[in-house]
Amino acid sequence: MERRTFLRGAVIGSSAAAFGGTLMHGAAYAAPAQNGPGPYGALGAADANGIRLPSGFTSRVIARSTQVVPGTSYTWHNAPDGGACFADGTGWIYVSNSEINPGGGAGAVKFNSSGTVTGAHRVLSGTRQNCAGGATPWNTWLSCEEVSLGYVYETDPWGVNAATRRDAMGRFKHEAAAADPGRQAVYLTEDEGDGCFYRFRPTTWGNLSAGTLQVLVAGSGTSGSFTWANVPDPDGSPTATRNQVSGAKRFNGGEGCHYAGDTVWFTTKGDNRVWQLNLTNSTYELAYDDHLVNPGPAPLTGVDNVTGSSSGDLFVAEDGGTMEICVITPDDIVAPFLRINGQSGSEITGPAFSPNGSRLYFSSQRGTSGSSSGGITYEVTGPFRT
């Protein structure tokens, strides 16, 4: 079976300009990723933060829920969830959602060029259960409400400009978003057991105030071709957006979403799958399915948030499972990259790389306490592949 090939590129700020993998042109569908040795080697013993990492990697705690972020006067939010990094001069900003209801919103931490925390601030308030989202090429953060008839809010990572609700992007149980500059579209997942996969095509690229919401239409299989159909009534009332178009493909609990190199990947937690849309030829397939791993057991369960590195590796966080972030390589190997010990009542959220790709940020949403007030946000530094 021929395998995927991945282009190489650089992640530039928050522009999602990483290049990822696409199916070989004209090739048969590739088999989903299989268990094997990871590119970073075995996990070592747990460090002082309870994190098991490969050799050469280290972790530190950046922030804890209900506590002031060290070096700032800002109190970190409860239940940290989806996140992204944005270039800020020679430093960067990590934005993180808060998955509580009511309250929600999002906060951010600023770093200088050496990785020292220089500030923290709020970027969104007064919303509901902000779960995941996505960065735009024009350096804004899309924060998504994971509630029935939820909205997408476009926010300023620097906290200077007021957040704006983007009604045209539809009202449904939003999860994640991923921008595609080439096709001038934003892809959206829906966290419902019979949810759909959407794209929003703004009337003017860079302005999300108006545009067309579309839903993916395909057969019932795990591979094949797809098309897009307009959603007649994006406000989802009285008929839910997922029930407005005949033939809309159903997905079992849409979660993370990542775009790179004419490909979009998204995860579904209800069946522990990673899906791959090959946008050049309008086909879809499975990049990972925990029931198709041979030899077992599957290393990746509780499939949730996803991001990518400039090497073409996908990093997939677990909601539960064994509290791991696993890597899926361009040659279709899946293996643990890190594991958090002693936090089985939590989930890993918000994985995102710094602009130069040397640091990975993520959170344990409920930490050691199992409560939304126990969230911990981490940074891992080391020799990531480029």
C-alpha positions as a Markdown table, in Angstrom:
| # | Residue | x | y | z |
|---|---|---|---|---|
| 1 | Met | 0.0 | 0.0 | 0.0 |
| 2 | Glu | 1.4 | 3.4 | -1.0 |
| 3 | Arg | 1.8 | 5.8 | 1.9 |
| 4 | Arg | 1.2 | 9.5 | 2.2 |
| 5 | Thr | 3.9 | 12.0 | 1.3 |
| 6 | Phe | 4.3 | 15.2 | 3.3 |
| 7 | Leu | 5.6 | 18.5 | 2.2 |
| 8 | Arg | 7.9 | 20.4 | 4.5 |
| 9 | Gly | 7.5 | 23.9 | 5.6 |
| 10 | Ala | 7.5 | 26.3 | 8.5 |
| 11 | Val | 4.9 | 27.4 | 10.9 |
| 12 | Ile | 4.9 | 31.2 | 10.6 |
| 13 | Gly | 3.3 | 32.8 | 13.6 |
| 14 | Ser | -0.4 | 32.0 | 13.7 |
| 15 | Ser | -0.9 | 31.9 | 10.0 |
| 16 | Ala | -1.3 | 28.1 | 9.9 |
| 17 | Ala | 1.4 | 28.1 | 7.2 |
| 18 | Ala | 2.7 | 24.7 | 8.1 |
| 19 | Phe | 2.8 | 22.2 | 5.3 |
| 20 | Gly | 1.3 | 18.8 | 6.1 |
| 21 | Gly | 0.6 | 15.6 | 4.2 |
| 22 | Thr | -1.5 | 14.7 | 1.3 |
| 23 | Leu | -2.3 | 11.4 | -0.3 |
| 24 | Met | 0.0 | 10.6 | -3.3 |
| 25 | His | -1.6 | 11.9 | -6.4 |
| 26 | Gly | -3.5 | 9.1 | -8.0 |
| 27 | Ala | -2.6 | 6.5 | -5.3 |
| 28 | Ala | -4.9 | 4.1 | -3.6 |
| 29 | Tyr | -6.1 | 5.2 | -0.2 |
| 30 | Ala | -3.4 | 4.8 | 2.4 |
| 31 | Ala | -4.0 | 2.5 | 5.4 |
| 32 | Pro | -4.6 | 4.3 | 8.7 |
| 33 | Ala | -1.6 | 4.9 | 11.0 |
| 34 | Gln | -0.3 | 1.8 | 12.8 |
| 35 | Asn | 1.5 | 1.2 | 16.1 |
| 36 | Gly | 5.2 | 1.5 | 15.9 |
| 37 | Pro | 8.4 | 3.1 | 17.4 |
| 38 | Gly | 8.0 | 6.9 | 17.6 |
| 39 | Pro | 10.6 | 9.3 | 16.1 |
| 40 | Tyr | 11.6 | 10.6 | 19.6 |
| 41 | Gly | 12.1 | 7.2 | 21.3 |
| 42 | Ala | 10.7 | 5.8 | 24.5 |
| 43 | Leu | 9.2 | 7.8 | 27.3 |
| 44 | Gly | 11.4 | 8.3 | 30.3 |
| 45 | Ala | 10.4 | 8.4 | 34.0 |
| 46 | Ala | 8.1 | 11.1 | 35.2 |
| 47 | Asp | 9.7 | 14.5 | 35.8 |
| 48 | Ala | 9.0 | 16.8 | 38.7 |
| 49 | Asn | 5.8 | 17.9 | 37.0 |
| 50 | Gly | 4.6 | 14.3 | 36.6 |
| 51 | Ile | 5.2 | 14.3 | 32.8 |
| 52 | Arg | 7.0 | 11.4 | 31.1 |
| 53 | Leu | 9.0 | 12.7 | 28.1 |
| 54 | Pro | 11.5 | 11.3 | 25.6 |
| 55 | Ser | 15.2 | 12.0 | 26.2 |
| 56 | Gly | 16.2 | 15.5 | 25.6 |
| 57 | Phe | 12.8 | 17.1 | 26.4 |
| 58 | Thr | 11.9 | 19.1 | 29.5 |
| 59 | Ser | 8.7 | 20.5 | 30.9 |
| 60 | Arg | 7.7 | 23.5 | 33.0 |
| 61 | Val | 4.4 | 24.8 | 34.4 |
| 62 | Ile | 3.3 | 28.1 | 32.9 |
| 63 | Ala | 0.0 | 28.7 | 34.7 |
| 64 | Arg | -2.5 | 27.2 | 37.1 |
| 65 | Ser | -6.2 | 27.9 | 37.3 |
| 66 | Thr | -7.4 | 30.3 | 40.0 |
| 67 | Gln | -3.7 | 31.4 | 40.6 |
| 68 | Val | -1.8 | 34.4 | 39.3 |
| 69 | Val | 0.4 | 33.6 | 36.4 |
| 70 | Pro | 3.9 | 33.9 | 37.7 |
| 71 | Gly | 5.5 | 37.2 | 36.8 |
| 72 | Thr | 2.2 | 38.9 | 36.1 |
| 73 | Ser | -0.9 | 40.2 | 37.9 |
| 74 | Tyr | -3.4 | 38.1 | 35.9 |
| 75 | Thr | -5.3 | 35.2 | 37.4 |
| 76 | Trp | -5.4 | 32.2 | 35.0 |
| 77 | His | -8.8 | 30.9 | 34.0 |
| 78 | Asn | -10.6 | 27.6 | 35.0 |
| 79 | Ala | -10.7 | 24.6 | 32.6 |
| 80 | Pro | -8.1 | 25.7 | 30.1 |
| 81 | Asp | -9.0 | 24.2 | 26.7 |
| 82 | Gly | -8.2 | 24.9 | 23.0 |
| 83 | Gly | -5.2 | 27.1 | 22.3 |
| 84 | Ala | -2.8 | 28.6 | 19.7 |
| 85 | Cys | 0.4 | 30.5 | 19.5 |
| 86 | Phe | 0.9 | 33.9 | 17.7 |
| 87 | Ala | 4.2 | 35.6 | 16.8 |
| 88 | Asp | 4.7 | 38.8 | 18.9 |
| 89 | Gly | 7.8 | 40.6 | 17.6 |
| 90 | Thr | 10.7 | 38.4 | 18.7 |
| 91 | Gly | 8.4 | 36.7 | 21.2 |
| 92 | Trp | 5.0 | 35.1 | 21.1 |
| 93 | Ile | 1.6 | 34.8 | 22.7 |
| 94 | Tyr | -0.2 | 31.6 | 23.8 |
| 95 | Val | -4.0 | 32.0 | 23.8 |
| 96 | Ser | -6.2 | 29.5 | 25.8 |
| 97 | Asn | -9.9 | 29.0 | 26.0 |
| 98 | Ser | -11.9 | 28.5 | 29.2 |
| 99 | Glu | -14.5 | 25.6 | 29.0 |
| 100 | Ile | -16.8 | 26.7 | 31.7 |
| 101 | Asn | -20.5 | 27.7 | 31.5 |
| 102 | Pro | -21.4 | 30.4 | 32.2 |
| 103 | Gly | -18.2 | 32.5 | 32.0 |
| 104 | Gly | -16.1 | 30.9 | 29.4 |
| 105 | Gly | -13.9 | 33.2 | 27.4 |
| 106 | Ala | -10.2 | 33.1 | 26.8 |
| 107 | Gly | -6.9 | 34.3 | 28.2 |
| 108 | Ala | -3.4 | 34.7 | 27.0 |
| 109 | Val | 0.2 | 34.6 | 28.1 |
| 110 | Lys | 3.0 | 36.6 | 26.5 |
| 111 | Phe | 6.6 | 35.4 | 26.2 |
| 112 | Asn | 9.8 | 37.2 | 25.1 |
| 113 | Ser | 12.4 | 35.7 | 22.7 |
| 114 | Ser | 14.0 | 33.6 | 25.5 |
| 115 | Gly | 10.6 | 32.1 | 26.6 |
| 116 | Thr | 10.3 | 34.2 | 29.8 |
| 117 | Val | 6.7 | 35.1 | 30.7 |
| 118 | Thr | 6.3 | 38.9 | 30.3 |
| 119 | Gly | 2.6 | 39.3 | 30.8 |
| 120 | Ala | -0.9 | 37.8 | 30.7 |
| 121 | His | -4.3 | 39.2 | 29.9 |
| 122 | Arg | -8.0 | 38.4 | 29.0 |
| 123 | Val | -9.0 | 38.3 | 25.4 |
| 124 | Leu | -12.7 | 37.2 | 25.7 |
| 125 | Ser | -15.3 | 37.3 | 28.5 |
| 126 | Gly | -19.0 | 36.6 | 29.1 |
| 127 | Thr | -19.4 | 33.6 | 26.7 |
| 128 | Arg | -20.2 | 30.0 | 27.3 |
| 129 | Gln | -18.1 | 26.8 | 27.4 |
| 130 | Asn | -15.4 | 27.9 | 25.0 |
| 131 | Cys | -13.8 | 24.6 | 24.0 |
| 132 | Ala | -11.5 | 24.7 | 21.0 |
| 133 | Gly | -11.2 | 27.1 | 18.1 |
| 134 | Gly | -8.4 | 28.1 | 15.6 |
| 135 | Ala | -6.0 | 30.8 | 14.5 |
| 136 | Thr | -6.5 | 32.9 | 11.4 |
| 137 | Pro | -3.9 | 34.0 | 8.9 |
| 138 | Trp | -4.6 | 37.6 | 9.9 |
| 139 | Asn | -3.6 | 36.8 | 13.5 |
| 140 | Thr | -6.9 | 36.5 | 15.3 |
| 141 | Trp | -8.1 | 33.7 | 17.5 |
| 142 | Leu | -11.5 | 32.1 | 16.8 |
| 143 | Ser | -13.0 | 30.9 | 20.1 |
| 144 | Cys | -15.8 | 28.4 | 19.7 |
| 145 | Glu | -18.8 | 27.8 | 22.1 |
| 146 | Glu | -19.4 | 24.1 | 22.7 |
| 147 | Val | -23.1 | 24.5 | 23.5 |
| 148 | Ser | -26.3 | 24.1 | 21.5 |
| 149 | Leu | -26.7 | 27.0 | 19.2 |
| 150 | Gly | -23.2 | 28.2 | 20.1 |
| 151 | Tyr | -21.3 | 31.0 | 18.4 |
| 152 | Val | -17.8 | 31.6 | 17.1 |
| 153 | Tyr | -16.1 | 34.7 | 18.5 |
| 154 | Glu | -13.2 | 36.4 | 16.7 |
| 155 | Thr | -10.7 | 37.7 | 19.3 |
| 156 | Asp | -7.6 | 39.7 | 19.4 |
| 157 | Pro | -4.7 | 37.7 | 21.0 |
| 158 | Trp | -3.2 | 41.0 | 22.3 |
| 159 | Gly | -6.4 | 41.9 | 24.0 |
| 160 | Val | -6.5 | 45.4 | 22.5 |
| 161 | Asn | -9.5 | 45.1 | 20.1 |
| 162 | Ala | -12.9 | 43.9 | 21.4 |
| 163 | Ala | -14.0 | 40.4 | 20.5 |
| 164 | Thr | -16.6 | 40.1 | 17.8 |
| 165 | Arg | -19.3 | 37.5 | 17.5 |
| 166 | Arg | -19.4 | 36.0 | 14.0 |
| 167 | Asp | -23.0 | 35.0 | 13.4 |
| 168 | Ala | -22.5 | 34.1 | 9.8 |
| 169 | Met | -20.3 | 31.1 | 10.8 |
| 170 | Gly | -23.4 | 29.4 | 12.1 |
| 171 | Arg | -25.0 | 28.5 | 15.3 |
| 172 | Phe | -24.3 | 24.9 | 16.4 |
| 173 | Lys | -22.3 | 23.0 | 19.0 |
| 174 | His | -19.0 | 24.4 | 17.8 |
| 175 | Glu | -15.7 | 22.7 | 18.6 |
| 176 | Ala | -12.6 | 23.6 | 16.5 |
| 177 | Ala | -11.7 | 25.8 | 13.5 |
| 178 | Ala | -8.9 | 25.7 | 10.9 |
| 179 | Ala | -8.2 | 28.3 | 8.2 |
| 180 | Asp | -7.3 | 27.5 | 4.6 |
| 181 | Pro | -5.7 | 30.5 | 2.9 |
| 182 | Gly | -5.5 | 28.9 | -0.5 |
| 183 | Arg | -9.3 | 28.2 | -0.7 |
| 184 | Gln | -10.2 | 31.1 | 1.5 |
| 185 | Ala | -12.2 | 28.9 | 3.8 |
| 186 | Val | -12.5 | 28.1 | 7.5 |
| 187 | Tyr | -13.3 | 24.5 | 8.4 |
| 188 | Leu | -15.4 | 23.8 | 11.5 |
| 189 | Thr | -16.2 | 20.7 | 13.6 |
| 190 | Glu | -19.4 | 20.0 | 15.5 |
| 191 | Asp | -19.4 | 18.1 | 18.8 |
| 192 | Glu | -22.5 | 16.1 | 18.4 |
| 193 | Gly | -22.8 | 12.3 | 18.1 |
| 194 | Asp | -24.5 | 12.8 | 14.7 |
| 195 | Gly | -22.6 | 16.0 | 13.9 |
| 196 | Cys | -21.3 | 17.3 | 10.6 |
| 197 | Phe | -18.2 | 18.9 | 9.2 |
| 198 | Tyr | -18.5 | 22.4 | 7.8 |
| 199 | Arg | -16.6 | 25.1 | 5.9 |
| 200 | Phe | -17.3 | 28.8 | 6.0 |
| 201 | Arg | -16.4 | 30.9 | 2.9 |
| 202 | Pro | -16.3 | 34.6 | 3.8 |
| 203 | Thr | -17.5 | 37.1 | 1.2 |
| 204 | Thr | -14.2 | 38.8 | 1.6 |
| 205 | Trp | -11.2 | 36.9 | 2.9 |
| 206 | Gly | -10.0 | 38.3 | 6.1 |
| 207 | Asn | -13.5 | 39.5 | 7.1 |
| 208 | Leu | -15.7 | 37.0 | 8.8 |
| 209 | Ser | -18.8 | 39.2 | 9.1 |
| 210 | Ala | -20.5 | 37.7 | 6.0 |
| 211 | Gly | -20.2 | 34.6 | 3.9 |
| 212 | Thr | -21.6 | 31.2 | 3.1 |
| 213 | Leu | -21.7 | 28.2 | 5.5 |
| 214 | Gln | -21.5 | 24.9 | 3.8 |
| 215 | Val | -21.7 | 21.3 | 5.0 |
| 216 | Leu | -19.7 | 18.2 | 3.8 |
| 217 | Val | -21.8 | 15.8 | 1.8 |
| 218 | Ala | -20.5 | 12.2 | 1.3 |
| 219 | Gly | -21.5 | 8.6 | 1.6 |
| 220 | Ser | -21.6 | 6.5 | 4.7 |
| 221 | Gly | -18.2 | 4.8 | 4.3 |
| 222 | Thr | -14.8 | 5.7 | 5.8 |
| 223 | Ser | -13.3 | 6.8 | 2.4 |
| 224 | Gly | -14.6 | 8.2 | -0.8 |
| 225 | Ser | -15.3 | 11.5 | -2.5 |
| 226 | Phe | -17.1 | 14.5 | -1.0 |
| 227 | Thr | -18.8 | 17.7 | -2.1 |
| 228 | Trp | -20.0 | 20.8 | -0.3 |
| 229 | Ala | -23.6 | 22.0 | 0.0 |
| 230 | Asn | -24.9 | 25.4 | 1.3 |
| 231 | Val | -26.6 | 25.4 | 4.7 |
| 232 | Pro | -29.9 | 27.2 | 4.1 |
| 233 | Asp | -30.3 | 28.6 | 7.6 |
| 234 | Pro | -27.0 | 29.0 | 9.4 |
| 235 | Asp | -28.7 | 30.3 | 12.6 |
| 236 | Gly | -29.8 | 26.7 | 13.3 |
| 237 | Ser | -33.4 | 27.6 | 14.3 |
| 238 | Pro | -35.9 | 26.0 | 14.1 |
| 239 | Thr | -33.9 | 23.3 | 12.3 |
| 240 | Ala | -30.4 | 22.4 | 13.5 |
| 241 | Thr | -27.7 | 23.1 | 10.8 |
| 242 | Arg | -26.8 | 19.4 | 10.7 |
| 243 | Asn | -30.3 | 18.5 | 9.7 |
| 244 | Gln | -30.9 | 20.9 | 6.9 |
| 245 | Val | -29.0 | 19.2 | 4.0 |
| 246 | Ser | -29.9 | 15.8 | 2.7 |
| 247 | Gly | -26.8 | 13.6 | 2.4 |
| 248 | Ala | -24.7 | 15.6 | 4.9 |
| 249 | Lys | -22.1 | 13.2 | 6.3 |
| 250 | Arg | -22.4 | 12.4 | 10.0 |
| 251 | Phe | -19.4 | 12.2 | 12.3 |
| 252 | Asn | -19.4 | 10.9 | 15.9 |
| 253 | Gly | -18.4 | 13.8 | 18.0 |
| 254 | Gly | -16.2 | 16.2 | 16.1 |
| 255 | Glu | -13.2 | 17.6 | 18.0 |
| 256 | Gly | -9.9 | 19.0 | 16.9 |
| 257 | Cys | -9.1 | 20.4 | 13.4 |
| 258 | His | -5.8 | 21.2 | 11.6 |
| 259 | Tyr | -5.1 | 22.4 | 8.1 |
| 260 | Ala | -1.8 | 22.2 | 6.3 |
| 261 | Gly | -0.6 | 21.6 | 2.7 |
| 262 | Asp | -4.0 | 21.1 | 0.9 |
| 263 | Thr | -5.1 | 18.7 | 3.6 |
| 264 | Val | -7.4 | 19.1 | 6.6 |
| 265 | Trp | -7.4 | 16.6 | 9.5 |
| 266 | Phe | -10.1 | 16.4 | 12.2 |
| 267 | Thr | -10.8 | 14.1 | 15.0 |
| 268 | Thr | -13.9 | 12.4 | 16.3 |
| 269 | Lys | -14.0 | 11.4 | 19.9 |
| 270 | Gly | -17.0 | 9.0 | 19.7 |
| 271 | Asp | -15.1 | 6.5 | 17.6 |
| 272 | Asn | -11.5 | 7.5 | 18.3 |
| 273 | Arg | -10.7 | 8.4 | 14.7 |
| 274 | Val | -8.6 | 11.0 | 12.9 |
| 275 | Trp | -10.1 | 11.9 | 9.5 |
| 276 | Gln | -8.2 | 13.3 | 6.5 |
| 277 | Leu | -9.7 | 15.4 | 3.7 |
| 278 | Asn | -7.5 | 15.6 | 0.6 |
| 279 | Leu | -8.6 | 18.9 | -0.8 |
| 280 | Thr | -6.9 | 18.7 | -4.1 |
| 281 | Asn | -9.0 | 15.8 | -5.2 |
| 282 | Ser | -12.0 | 16.1 | -2.9 |
| 283 | Thr | -11.6 | 12.7 | -1.2 |
| 284 | Tyr | -11.6 | 11.6 | 2.4 |
| 285 | Glu | -10.1 | 8.7 | 4.3 |
| 286 | Leu | -9.1 | 7.6 | 7.8 |
| 287 | Ala | -5.7 | 8.7 | 9.0 |
| 288 | Tyr | -6.2 | 6.8 | 12.3 |
| 289 | Asp | -8.7 | 4.4 | 13.8 |
| 290 | Asp | -8.1 | 2.8 | 17.2 |
| 291 | His | -10.0 | -0.3 | 16.1 |
| 292 | Leu | -7.7 | -0.8 | 13.1 |
| 293 | Val | -4.3 | -0.7 | 14.9 |
| 294 | Asn | -2.3 | -3.9 | 14.4 |
| 295 | Pro | -0.5 | -4.9 | 16.5 |
| 296 | Gly | -2.6 | -3.6 | 19.4 |
| 297 | Pro | -3.3 | -2.3 | 21.8 |
| 298 | Ala | -3.9 | 1.1 | 20.2 |
| 299 | Pro | -1.6 | 3.7 | 21.6 |
| 300 | Leu | -4.0 | 6.6 | 21.0 |
| 301 | Thr | -7.5 | 6.6 | 22.6 |
| 302 | Gly | -9.8 | 9.4 | 23.8 |
| 303 | Val | -8.9 | 11.2 | 20.5 |
| 304 | Asp | -9.3 | 15.0 | 20.9 |
| 305 | Asn | -7.4 | 18.2 | 20.1 |
| 306 | Val | -4.9 | 18.1 | 17.2 |
| 307 | Thr | -2.1 | 20.2 | 15.9 |
| 308 | Gly | 0.8 | 19.8 | 13.5 |
| 309 | Ser | 4.6 | 20.5 | 13.4 |
| 310 | Ser | 6.6 | 21.8 | 10.5 |
| 311 | Ser | 8.0 | 18.3 | 9.9 |
| 312 | Gly | 4.5 | 17.0 | 9.0 |
| 313 | Asp | 3.9 | 15.2 | 12.3 |
| 314 | Leu | 0.5 | 15.4 | 13.8 |
| 315 | Phe | 0.2 | 15.7 | 17.6 |
| 316 | Val | -3.1 | 14.4 | 19.0 |
| 317 | Ala | -4.1 | 15.0 | 22.6 |
| 318 | Glu | -6.2 | 12.5 | 24.6 |
| 319 | Asp | -9.4 | 13.3 | 26.5 |
| 320 | Gly | -8.9 | 10.6 | 29.2 |
| 321 | Gly | -7.2 | 7.5 | 27.7 |
| 322 | Thr | -3.8 | 7.3 | 29.3 |
| 323 | Met | -3.4 | 11.1 | 29.3 |
| 324 | Glu | -1.0 | 11.2 | 26.4 |
| 325 | Ile | -0.2 | 13.3 | 23.5 |
| 326 | Cys | 0.6 | 10.9 | 20.6 |
| 327 | Val | 2.4 | 11.7 | 17.4 |
| 328 | Ile | 1.3 | 10.4 | 14.0 |
| 329 | Thr | 4.2 | 10.6 | 11.6 |
| 330 | Pro | 4.2 | 11.2 | 7.8 |
| 331 | Asp | 5.0 | 7.5 | 7.3 |
| 332 | Asp | 1.8 | 6.6 | 9.2 |
| 333 | Ile | 3.3 | 5.5 | 12.6 |
| 334 | Val | 1.5 | 6.4 | 15.8 |
| 335 | Ala | 3.3 | 6.5 | 19.1 |
| 336 | Pro | 3.1 | 8.3 | 22.5 |
| 337 | Phe | 5.1 | 11.5 | 22.7 |
| 338 | Leu | 4.3 | 12.3 | 26.3 |
| 339 | Arg | 2.2 | 11.1 | 29.2 |
| 340 | Ile | 1.0 | 12.9 | 32.3 |
| 341 | Asn | 0.9 | 10.7 | 35.4 |
| 342 | Gly | -1.5 | 11.0 | 38.3 |
| 343 | Gln | -4.2 | 13.0 | 36.5 |
| 344 | Ser | -6.7 | 10.4 | 35.3 |
| 345 | Gly | -9.6 | 12.6 | 36.0 |
| 346 | Ser | -8.5 | 15.2 | 33.5 |
| 347 | Glu | -7.9 | 15.6 | 29.8 |
| 348 | Ile | -5.1 | 17.1 | 27.7 |
| 349 | Thr | -6.2 | 20.2 | 25.7 |
| 350 | Gly | -4.8 | 23.0 | 23.6 |
| 351 | Pro | -1.6 | 21.7 | 22.0 |
| 352 | Ala | 0.1 | 24.4 | 20.0 |
| 353 | Phe | 3.7 | 25.1 | 18.9 |
| 354 | Ser | 5.6 | 28.3 | 19.4 |
| 355 | Pro | 6.4 | 30.1 | 16.1 |
| 356 | Asn | 9.8 | 28.6 | 15.8 |
| 357 | Gly | 8.5 | 25.1 | 16.6 |
| 358 | Ser | 10.8 | 24.5 | 19.6 |
| 359 | Arg | 8.2 | 24.7 | 22.3 |
| 360 | Leu | 4.9 | 22.9 | 22.7 |
| 361 | Tyr | 2.1 | 24.3 | 24.9 |
| 362 | Phe | -0.9 | 22.4 | 26.3 |
| 363 | Ser | -3.0 | 22.1 | 29.4 |
| 364 | Ser | -4.3 | 19.4 | 31.7 |
| 365 | Gln | -7.9 | 20.8 | 32.0 |
| 366 | Arg | -8.6 | 19.6 | 35.5 |
| 367 | Gly | -5.1 | 18.8 | 36.7 |
| 368 | Thr | -4.6 | 16.5 | 39.8 |
| 369 | Ser | -7.9 | 17.6 | 41.4 |
| 370 | Gly | -10.3 | 16.6 | 38.7 |
| 371 | Ser | -12.0 | 19.9 | 39.0 |
| 372 | Ser | -12.2 | 22.8 | 36.5 |
| 373 | Ser | -10.4 | 25.0 | 39.1 |
| 374 | Gly | -7.4 | 22.6 | 39.0 |
| 375 | Gly | -6.3 | 23.3 | 35.4 |
| 376 | Ile | -2.5 | 23.4 | 34.6 |
| 377 | Thr | -0.9 | 24.8 | 31.5 |
| 378 | Tyr | 2.5 | 23.4 | 30.5 |
| 379 | Glu | 5.3 | 24.1 | 28.1 |
| 380 | Val | 7.6 | 21.3 | 26.7 |
| 381 | Thr | 10.9 | 22.3 | 25.2 |
| 382 | Gly | 13.2 | 20.0 | 23.2 |
| 383 | Pro | 14.5 | 18.8 | 19.8 |
| 384 | Phe | 11.3 | 18.7 | 17.9 |
| 385 | Arg | 11.7 | 17.6 | 14.3 |
| 386 | Thr | 11.7 | 20.3 | 11.6 |
